Structure formats: C-alpha cells, structure tokens
Amino acid sequence: PDIIHEGAGHAPIIANPEYAEYLRRFGEIGCKAISSSRDYEMYEAIRLLSILKEAEATPQEEIKKAEDQVAFLQNNMGELSEMARIRNLHWWTVEYGLIGNLENPKIYGAGLLSSIGESTWCMQDKVKKVAYSLEAANINFDITKPQPQLFVTPTFENLLDVLHQFESNMAMTTG
C-alpha cells in the first residue's frame, strides 16, 4: 500500500513547480515547529490503533480500548502546538487536498489519489468542501475514518500564501 501511495499519490504532482516549491518551504518551516508531549502521546496512540486494526485476530476489546484512548486524546489535546497545527496543514493539503473551486474541485492530495475508495468518497455532496485558509491549521482529523470535510485551494500559489501566514505567527518569527 505504501508503494502505491507514494507512486500514485505523491510522485506525479511533484513535477508541478509551484507544488514542489510548496513542499520545499513546508519542510523548511515544519522542521522549526515546536511540538508538545501531547503530540507524541497522540502519535503513539494512533500508531497502536493502526497496528491493532491491521493485525489479524486482534480481540475487539483491545481495538475498542485503543480507539477510546485516541478519542480521549483528541478531545483533550489542549491548545494546539505549532507542530500539531502544521501537521493539520499537511494533512489538508499534501494528503487530502483539493484544488479548483468549491463546486467542482479536483483531487491532488496523495491520500485521495492513491485510494479509489477515498477518491470516490471525497467527491460526494455529503463531504463538505471548505475554502482553504489558515483556519485549516486548527482543524484536526481522524486518520481512521473518512474525512467529513475537505479544503479546496484555488491554486498551488495559495498554498504558499497560507504557509507564509502560518510562518509569520510561529515562535521562531515572533519570538
């Protein structure tokens, strides 16, 4: 699955110069984001849940316990760290991004491109399409479920504009 995700999802779009620049700048800025101990707890909880769901014959009570822990952490993260906020931007663009207009968006996010089920799901009317802005940094996601809303950027240049807005509010910039 990861080879398909990388090959069908990430690789084709990297040839677009504006998108490639977005990824480059994203990496430069992302490596300077401050994280919290809660970020690490959430990472470990989601990792465990993924392992349990993929393993054959995992008792349902173990999965339920792991799901409850993820839900608890999701509801008790406190103020989002810079790392959590930039992680959200990554999710809503690089993995689950749409481009164009709200009425007729096109898929560019690798998570959508590499999954027939996800790409079909995301184009349904019940999936809310929201104009991409800095607000996306504050919107968490659940990787274990289809997304109830997705963000639509009008252009790849807009991704860079939002990223610059994010950077201007980071501790490395504001002190």
PyRosetta script that sets phi, psi and omega in degrees:
from pyrosetta import init, pose_from_sequence

init()
pose = pose_from_sequence("PDIIHEGAGHAPIIANPEYAEYLRRFGEIGCKAISSSRDYEMYEAIRLLSILKEAEATPQEEIKKAEDQVAFLQNNMGELSEMARIRNLHWWTVEYGLIGNLENPKIYGAGLLSSIGESTWCMQDKVKKVAYSLEAANINFDITKPQPQLFVTPTFENLLDVLHQFESNMAMTTG")
pose.set_psi(1, -37.4)
pose.set_omega(1, -178.9)
pose.set_phi(2, -67.5)
pose.set_psi(2, -35.6)
pose.set_omega(2, 178.3)
pose.set_phi(3, -64.9)
pose.set_psi(3, -42.3)
pose.set_omega(3, 177.3)
pose.set_phi(4, -63.4)
pose.set_psi(4, -43.7)
pose.set_omega(4, 179.7)
pose.set_phi(5, -59.4)
pose.set_psi(5, -46.9)
pose.set_omega(5, -179.0)
pose.set_phi(6, -68.5)
pose.set_psi(6, -47.0)
pose.set_omega(6, -175.7)
pose.set_phi(7, -71.9)
pose.set_psi(7, -44.7)
pose.set_omega(7, -177.4)
pose.set_phi(8, -88.2)
pose.set_psi(8, -25.0)
pose.set_omega(8, -176.0)
pose.set_phi(9, -96.4)
pose.set_psi(9, -62.1)
pose.set_omega(9, -173.9)
pose.set_phi(10, -81.6)
pose.set_psi(10, -44.2)
pose.set_omega(10, -170.5)
pose.set_phi(11, -58.6)
pose.set_psi(11, -48.8)
pose.set_omega(11, -174.5)
pose.set_phi(12, -61.8)
pose.set_psi(12, -39.0)
pose.set_omega(12, -173.4)
pose.set_phi(13, -77.6)
pose.set_psi(13, -19.7)
pose.set_omega(13, -179.4)
pose.set_phi(14, -62.9)
pose.set_psi(14, -21.9)
pose.set_omega(14, 179.6)
pose.set_phi(15, -68.8)
pose.set_psi(15, -17.8)
pose.set_omega(15, 178.1)
pose.set_phi(16, -74.4)
pose.set_psi(16, 119.9)
pose.set_omega(16, -174.8)
pose.set_phi(17, -60.0)
pose.set_psi(17, -40.1)
pose.set_omega(17, 179.9)
pose.set_phi(18, -66.6)
pose.set_psi(18, -40.8)
pose.set_omega(18, 179.7)
pose.set_phi(19, -69.0)
pose.set_psi(19, -39.8)
pose.set_omega(19, 177.7)
pose.set_phi(20, -61.0)
pose.set_psi(20, -39.4)
pose.set_omega(20, 177.4)
pose.set_phi(21, -66.0)
pose.set_psi(21, -38.8)
pose.set_omega(21, 176.3)
pose.set_phi(22, -59.2)
pose.set_psi(22, -47.1)
pose.set_omega(22, -179.9)
pose.set_phi(23, -62.3)
pose.set_psi(23, -41.3)
pose.set_omega(23, 179.7)
pose.set_phi(24, -61.1)
pose.set_psi(24, -50.6)
pose.set_omega(24, -179.8)
pose.set_phi(25, -65.0)
pose.set_psi(25, -36.7)
pose.set_omega(25, 179.0)
pose.set_phi(26, -58.8)
pose.set_psi(26, -44.8)
pose.set_omega(26, 179.0)
pose.set_phi(27, -63.2)
pose.set_psi(27, -42.7)
pose.set_omega(27, 178.7)
pose.set_phi(28, -61.2)
pose.set_psi(28, -44.1)
pose.set_omega(28, -177.5)
pose.set_phi(29, -76.2)
pose.set_psi(29, -42.7)
pose.set_omega(29, -177.1)
pose.set_phi(30, -60.2)
pose.set_psi(30, -35.6)
pose.set_omega(30, -178.3)
pose.set_phi(31, -70.6)
pose.set_psi(31, -9.7)
pose.set_omega(31, 179.0)
pose.set_phi(32, -103.5)
pose.set_psi(32, -0.1)
pose.set_omega(32, -179.0)
pose.set_phi(33, -73.0)
pose.set_psi(33, 140.6)
pose.set_omega(33, -180.0)
pose.set_phi(34, -87.5)
pose.set_psi(34, 132.3)
pose.set_omega(34, 179.4)
pose.set_phi(35, -109.2)
pose.set_psi(35, 172.7)
pose.set_omega(35, 179.3)
pose.set_phi(36, -124.6)
pose.set_psi(36, 167.4)
pose.set_omega(36, 177.5)
pose.set_phi(37, -65.1)
pose.set_psi(37, -29.2)
pose.set_omega(37, 177.7)
pose.set_phi(38, -65.6)
pose.set_psi(38, -34.7)
pose.set_omega(38, 177.0)
pose.set_phi(39, -59.0)
pose.set_psi(39, -43.8)
pose.set_omega(39, -178.9)
pose.set_phi(40, -68.0)
pose.set_psi(40, -40.6)
pose.set_omega(40, 176.8)
pose.set_phi(41, -58.8)
pose.set_psi(41, -43.7)
pose.set_omega(41, -180.0)
pose.set_phi(42, -64.8)
pose.set_psi(42, -43.7)
pose.set_omega(42, 177.9)
pose.set_phi(43, -55.8)
pose.set_psi(43, -48.8)
pose.set_omega(43, -178.3)
pose.set_phi(44, -65.6)
pose.set_psi(44, -38.4)
pose.set_omega(44, 179.6)
pose.set_phi(45, -65.7)
pose.set_psi(45, -42.8)
pose.set_omega(45, 178.9)
pose.set_phi(46, -68.8)
pose.set_psi(46, -38.4)
pose.set_omega(46, 178.6)
pose.set_phi(47, -61.6)
pose.set_psi(47, -45.9)
pose.set_omega(47, 178.8)
pose.set_phi(48, -62.3)
pose.set_psi(48, -45.5)
pose.set_omega(48, 179.5)
pose.set_phi(49, -59.0)
pose.set_psi(49, -42.7)
pose.set_omega(49, 179.1)
pose.set_phi(50, -62.5)
pose.set_psi(50, -43.6)
pose.set_omega(50, 179.6)
pose.set_phi(51, -62.1)
pose.set_psi(51, -45.9)
pose.set_omega(51, -178.6)
pose.set_phi(52, -65.1)
pose.set_psi(52, -39.0)
pose.set_omega(52, -179.4)
pose.set_phi(53, -70.3)
pose.set_psi(53, -30.4)
pose.set_omega(53, -179.0)
pose.set_phi(54, -83.0)
pose.set_psi(54, -24.4)
pose.set_omega(54, -178.0)
pose.set_phi(55, -75.2)
pose.set_psi(55, 135.6)
pose.set_omega(55, 178.0)
pose.set_phi(56, -70.1)
pose.set_psi(56, 144.3)
pose.set_omega(56, 173.9)
pose.set_phi(57, 65.1)
pose.set_psi(57, 24.3)
pose.set_omega(57, 174.4)
pose.set_phi(58, -70.2)
pose.set_psi(58, 127.8)
pose.set_omega(58, 178.7)
pose.set_phi(59, -58.4)
pose.set_psi(59, 137.5)
pose.set_omega(59, -177.7)
pose.set_phi(60, -57.8)
pose.set_psi(60, -33.5)
pose.set_omega(60, -180.0)
pose.set_phi(61, -66.4)
pose.set_psi(61, -31.9)
pose.set_omega(61, 175.5)
pose.set_phi(62, -67.9)
pose.set_psi(62, -42.6)
pose.set_omega(62, 178.0)
pose.set_phi(63, -63.0)
pose.set_psi(63, -44.5)
pose.set_omega(63, 179.9)
pose.set_phi(64, -60.6)
pose.set_psi(64, -42.3)
pose.set_omega(64, 179.0)
pose.set_phi(65, -62.3)
pose.set_psi(65, -43.2)
pose.set_omega(65, 178.8)
pose.set_phi(66, -67.0)
pose.set_psi(66, -40.3)
pose.set_omega(66, 177.0)
pose.set_phi(67, -62.7)
pose.set_psi(67, -40.8)
pose.set_omega(67, 178.6)
pose.set_phi(68, -63.4)
pose.set_psi(68, -38.3)
pose.set_omega(68, 178.9)
pose.set_phi(69, -66.3)
pose.set_psi(69, -42.6)
pose.set_omega(69, 177.4)
pose.set_phi(70, -61.7)
pose.set_psi(70, -46.3)
pose.set_omega(70, 179.9)
pose.set_phi(71, -61.7)
pose.set_psi(71, -41.6)
pose.set_omega(71, 178.5)
pose.set_phi(72, -60.6)
pose.set_psi(72, -48.0)
pose.set_omega(72, -179.7)
pose.set_phi(73, -64.6)
pose.set_psi(73, -41.0)
pose.set_omega(73, 178.8)
pose.set_phi(74, -58.4)
pose.set_psi(74, -35.9)
pose.set_omega(74, -177.3)
pose.set_phi(75, -89.4)
pose.set_psi(75, -3.7)
pose.set_omega(75, -176.5)
pose.set_phi(76, -135.8)
pose.set_psi(76, 37.9)
pose.set_omega(76, -179.2)
pose.set_phi(77, -78.9)
pose.set_psi(77, -18.5)
pose.set_omega(77, -174.8)
pose.set_phi(78, 73.4)
pose.set_psi(78, -158.4)
pose.set_omega(78, 179.0)
pose.set_phi(79, -65.5)
pose.set_psi(79, 133.4)
pose.set_omega(79, -179.0)
pose.set_phi(80, -68.0)
pose.set_psi(80, 134.0)
pose.set_omega(80, 175.3)
pose.set_phi(81, -74.3)
pose.set_psi(81, 168.4)
pose.set_omega(81, 174.4)
pose.set_phi(82, -59.0)
pose.set_psi(82, -40.0)
pose.set_omega(82, -179.1)
pose.set_phi(83, -63.9)
pose.set_psi(83, -42.8)
pose.set_omega(83, 178.5)
pose.set_phi(84, -64.0)
pose.set_psi(84, -39.6)
pose.set_omega(84, -178.8)
pose.set_phi(85, -69.1)
pose.set_psi(85, -41.4)
pose.set_omega(85, 179.4)
pose.set_phi(86, -73.7)
pose.set_psi(86, -29.7)
pose.set_omega(86, 172.9)
pose.set_phi(87, -60.8)
pose.set_psi(87, -41.8)
pose.set_omega(87, 177.5)
pose.set_phi(88, -61.7)
pose.set_psi(88, -43.3)
pose.set_omega(88, 178.0)
pose.set_phi(89, -60.2)
pose.set_psi(89, -41.3)
pose.set_omega(89, 178.5)
pose.set_phi(90, -60.4)
pose.set_psi(90, -47.1)
pose.set_omega(90, -178.1)
pose.set_phi(91, -60.0)
pose.set_psi(91, -47.4)
pose.set_omega(91, -174.4)
pose.set_phi(92, -77.6)
pose.set_psi(92, -5.2)
pose.set_omega(92, 178.2)
pose.set_phi(93, -119.6)
pose.set_psi(93, -72.2)
pose.set_omega(93, -173.2)
pose.set_phi(94, -61.0)
pose.set_psi(94, -38.4)
pose.set_omega(94, -177.5)
pose.set_phi(95, -96.2)
pose.set_psi(95, -42.8)
pose.set_omega(95, -173.2)
pose.set_phi(96, -126.9)
pose.set_psi(96, 33.4)
pose.set_omega(96, -177.5)
pose.set_phi(97, -83.5)
pose.set_psi(97, 147.0)
pose.set_omega(97, 172.2)
pose.set_phi(98, -121.9)
pose.set_psi(98, 151.9)
pose.set_omega(98, -179.0)
pose.set_phi(99, -133.1)
pose.set_psi(99, 148.8)
pose.set_omega(99, 179.1)
pose.set_phi(100, 120.2)
pose.set_psi(100, -131.6)
pose.set_omega(100, 178.1)
pose.set_phi(101, -119.0)
pose.set_psi(101, 164.3)
pose.set_omega(101, -175.1)
pose.set_phi(102, -62.3)
pose.set_psi(102, -30.0)
pose.set_omega(102, -177.0)
pose.set_phi(103, -79.6)
pose.set_psi(103, -29.4)
pose.set_omega(103, -176.0)
pose.set_phi(104, -145.3)
pose.set_psi(104, 64.0)
pose.set_omega(104, -177.5)
pose.set_phi(105, -75.2)
pose.set_psi(105, 160.0)
pose.set_omega(105, 175.3)
pose.set_phi(106, -115.7)
pose.set_psi(106, 151.1)
pose.set_omega(106, -178.6)
pose.set_phi(107, -84.7)
pose.set_psi(107, 134.0)
pose.set_omega(107, 168.1)
pose.set_phi(108, -132.3)
pose.set_psi(108, -15.0)
pose.set_omega(108, -179.1)
pose.set_phi(109, -68.9)
pose.set_psi(109, 135.6)
pose.set_omega(109, -174.7)
pose.set_phi(110, -64.2)
pose.set_psi(110, -35.4)
pose.set_omega(110, 178.1)
pose.set_phi(111, -63.4)
pose.set_psi(111, -33.5)
pose.set_omega(111, 177.7)
pose.set_phi(112, -79.6)
pose.set_psi(112, -44.6)
pose.set_omega(112, -177.2)
pose.set_phi(113, -64.2)
pose.set_psi(113, -30.9)
pose.set_omega(113, -174.8)
pose.set_phi(114, -92.5)
pose.set_psi(114, 6.4)
pose.set_omega(114, -179.5)
pose.set_phi(115, -135.2)
pose.set_psi(115, 116.5)
pose.set_omega(115, 178.5)
pose.set_phi(116, -61.2)
pose.set_psi(116, -42.5)
pose.set_omega(116, 180.0)
pose.set_phi(117, -62.3)
pose.set_psi(117, -46.6)
pose.set_omega(117, -179.8)
pose.set_phi(118, -66.8)
pose.set_psi(118, -40.0)
pose.set_omega(118, -178.5)
pose.set_phi(119, -69.1)
pose.set_psi(119, -33.1)
pose.set_omega(119, 175.5)
pose.set_phi(120, -70.9)
pose.set_psi(120, -45.3)
pose.set_omega(120, -179.8)
pose.set_phi(121, -57.6)
pose.set_psi(121, -45.9)
pose.set_omega(121, -170.8)
pose.set_phi(122, -66.8)
pose.set_psi(122, -21.4)
pose.set_omega(122, -178.4)
pose.set_phi(123, -89.9)
pose.set_psi(123, -1.4)
pose.set_omega(123, 177.7)
pose.set_phi(124, -72.8)
pose.set_psi(124, 151.1)
pose.set_omega(124, -179.9)
pose.set_phi(125, -63.2)
pose.set_psi(125, -27.7)
pose.set_omega(125, -178.6)
pose.set_phi(126, -71.5)
pose.set_psi(126, -13.5)
pose.set_omega(126, 174.1)
pose.set_phi(127, -87.9)
pose.set_psi(127, 115.2)
pose.set_omega(127, -177.3)
pose.set_phi(128, -69.7)
pose.set_psi(128, 133.9)
pose.set_omega(128, 176.9)
pose.set_phi(129, -105.4)
pose.set_psi(129, 124.2)
pose.set_omega(129, -175.3)
pose.set_phi(130, -120.9)
pose.set_psi(130, 139.6)
pose.set_omega(130, 176.5)
pose.set_phi(131, -62.7)
pose.set_psi(131, 129.9)
pose.set_omega(131, -178.4)
pose.set_phi(132, -70.6)
pose.set_psi(132, 129.7)
pose.set_omega(132, 177.7)
pose.set_phi(133, -152.7)
pose.set_psi(133, -179.1)
pose.set_omega(133, 178.3)
pose.set_phi(134, -59.6)
pose.set_psi(134, -23.2)
pose.set_omega(134, 178.3)
pose.set_phi(135, -58.0)
pose.set_psi(135, -26.6)
pose.set_omega(135, 178.9)
pose.set_phi(136, -58.3)
pose.set_psi(136, -26.6)
pose.set_omega(136, 178.4)
pose.set_phi(137, -63.7)
pose.set_psi(137, -22.6)
pose.set_omega(137, -177.6)
pose.set_phi(138, -97.1)
pose.set_psi(138, -0.1)
pose.set_omega(138, -176.8)
pose.set_phi(139, -102.1)
pose.set_psi(139, 111.0)
pose.set_omega(139, 178.6)
pose.set_phi(140, -76.2)
pose.set_psi(140, 171.6)
pose.set_omega(140, -178.4)
pose.set_phi(141, -141.2)
pose.set_psi(141, 163.1)
pose.set_omega(141, 175.9)
pose.set_phi(142, -121.3)
pose.set_psi(142, 109.7)
pose.set_omega(142, -175.3)
pose.set_phi(143, -69.4)
pose.set_psi(143, -11.2)
pose.set_omega(143, -177.1)
pose.set_phi(144, -90.0)
pose.set_psi(144, -1.6)
pose.set_omega(144, -176.8)
pose.set_phi(145, -136.0)
pose.set_psi(145, 156.8)
pose.set_omega(145, 172.4)
pose.set_phi(146, -61.5)
pose.set_psi(146, 146.6)
pose.set_omega(146, -175.6)
pose.set_phi(147, -80.0)
pose.set_psi(147, 132.8)
pose.set_omega(147, -179.4)
pose.set_phi(148, -77.2)
pose.set_psi(148, -18.3)
pose.set_omega(148, 176.9)
pose.set_phi(149, -145.2)
pose.set_psi(149, 154.4)
pose.set_omega(149, 176.7)
pose.set_phi(150, -136.1)
pose.set_psi(150, 156.1)
pose.set_omega(150, -178.7)
pose.set_phi(151, -101.9)
pose.set_psi(151, 140.1)
pose.set_omega(151, -178.5)
pose.set_phi(152, -116.8)
pose.set_psi(152, 119.2)
pose.set_omega(152, 174.9)
pose.set_phi(153, -95.9)
pose.set_psi(153, 140.1)
pose.set_omega(153, 179.2)
pose.set_phi(154, -70.0)
pose.set_psi(154, -32.6)
pose.set_omega(154, -178.1)
pose.set_phi(155, -149.3)
pose.set_psi(155, 163.9)
pose.set_omega(155, 173.9)
pose.set_phi(156, -68.5)
pose.set_psi(156, -29.6)
pose.set_omega(156, 176.6)
pose.set_phi(157, -59.8)
pose.set_psi(157, -35.9)
pose.set_omega(157, 177.6)
pose.set_phi(158, -62.3)
pose.set_psi(158, -33.6)
pose.set_omega(158, 176.7)
pose.set_phi(159, -59.6)
pose.set_psi(159, -44.4)
pose.set_omega(159, 178.6)
pose.set_phi(160, -64.7)
pose.set_psi(160, -39.4)
pose.set_omega(160, 179.1)
pose.set_phi(161, -60.5)
pose.set_psi(161, -45.8)
pose.set_omega(161, 179.3)
pose.set_phi(162, -65.8)
pose.set_psi(162, -39.9)
pose.set_omega(162, 178.3)
pose.set_phi(163, -61.9)
pose.set_psi(163, -39.9)
pose.set_omega(163, 177.0)
pose.set_phi(164, -65.0)
pose.set_psi(164, -38.5)
pose.set_omega(164, 175.6)
pose.set_phi(165, -61.2)
pose.set_psi(165, -43.8)
pose.set_omega(165, 178.6)
pose.set_phi(166, -60.1)
pose.set_psi(166, -48.2)
pose.set_omega(166, -178.8)
pose.set_phi(167, -60.1)
pose.set_psi(167, -37.3)
pose.set_omega(167, -177.9)
pose.set_phi(168, -66.9)
pose.set_psi(168, -15.1)
pose.set_omega(168, 178.4)
pose.set_phi(169, -104.5)
pose.set_psi(169, 0.7)
pose.set_omega(169, -177.9)
pose.set_phi(170, -75.8)
pose.set_psi(170, 155.4)
pose.set_omega(170, 179.9)
pose.set_phi(171, -58.8)
pose.set_psi(171, -34.9)
pose.set_omega(171, -179.3)
pose.set_phi(172, -64.9)
pose.set_psi(172, -22.6)
pose.set_omega(172, -179.0)
pose.set_phi(173, -96.7)
pose.set_psi(173, -42.7)
pose.set_omega(173, -174.6)
pose.set_phi(174, -89.2)
pose.set_psi(174, -20.1)
pose.set_omega(174, -178.1)
pose.set_phi(175, 86.4)
pose.dump_pdb("model.pdb")
